[in-house]
Amino acid sequence: IEEKGVKMKLTVTDTPGFGDQINNENCWDPIIKYINEQYERYLREEILITRKRKIPDTRVHGCVYFVPPTGHWLRPLDLEFMRRLSKIVNVVPVIAKADTLTLEERAEFKQRVR
């Protein structure tokens, strides 16, 4: 991405099927482990005495979390995942297909997410 002469490399990682298993106990562990590994990798490069001129930044700076548009409730999995993930990275919850909800349903759902 380039904006006003500033170039920025953006990596998007999708996690299709997250939370679709029968047993979702600790299903967030691989994602949290990956995020922590990226922070550790960057830190190891940064603390070297003779470090690279440009350290590749593979850290995860944000998570766009798409919430299913049920309009009435959040799954316990969604709540727990956002709670755990928000301790290590910025989480931006997005109501998927929000245009399928009425204005009242969307306002109520936004309040529940907050």
N, C-alpha and C positions, 0 to 999 in steps of 0.2 A: 504494500500500500504506500502511496506517496501523496502527501498533502502539504502544500505550501513549501515545496522543496525538501521536506523531511521524509526520508524513506524509512519504512518500518516493515519488518518481516513479521508476518502473522501466521501462526499455525493453529488450525482448528482440528480438534480431535473429537470424533463422534463416538458415542458408546451405545450403539443400537442394541436393544433388548435388555437394557439395564432394568432390573426389577421385575422382569417377566418370568423368572423362575418360580417354582413352587415354594422352595425354601430360599428366602432372600436374607437369611441371617448373615450379617457381616458382608453383604455383597458390595459394600462401599470400600472394603479394605484394599482391593487391588488399585482402585483409583487414588485413594489417599496415599498408598505406598508409592505410586508413580509420581505424584506431586512432590512428596518428600524427597524422593530420589533426585528429582530435577533440582531442588534447592540445594541438596548436598553436593551434587555434581558441580554446580555453579560456585559454591563456596570453596570446594577443593581447588578449583582453577584460580579463584580470586586470592587465596592465601599463599600461593606459591611465591617464592622469592623472585624467580624470573618468570613472571607470568606473560601470557600472550598479549599482544597489543590489543586485539579484539577478542574478548571471550565470548564464545557462542552462548547466547542467552536462551536456554531451553526451559526456563522456569515457567510455571503456570501462573499467570497474573489474574485470571478471572475465569469464572465458570458461568456460562449461560445455562440455567437449568429450566428446561421446558416442563411445565406442570400440565398434566392432562386436563382438558377443558370440561370437567364434569359439571362445574357450576355449583356444586353443593358441598363438596368435601375435598380434603387433601388426604391422600393415603398416609398412614403412619410411616411408611417407607420414605415418602417425600420429605416429611418433617424431620425425621431422624437423619437422613442424608444431608439435608441443608444445614442442620445444626452442626453436624460433625465437620462438614466441609468448610463452613463459614469460619471455623477456627484457624484454618490455614490458607484460605484463598477467598477473594471477593466472590460472592455468589449473587447473581442477578436472576431472580425467578421471572420467567416469562410464561404467561398463560397461552398455551398452544391453541391455535384456532379460536382466539378470543372473539373473532367476528361472528362466531356461531352462537354466542350468548346474547341475551337481551342486555340492555344497559344496566338494569337493576341487578341481574345475575352477575354481570362482570364487576360491578362496584362491590357487591357482597363478597365475591370470590377474591378480589384484590385485598379486601380488608382481612379475610381469613389468612391469606398468604402473609400479609404483614404481621 
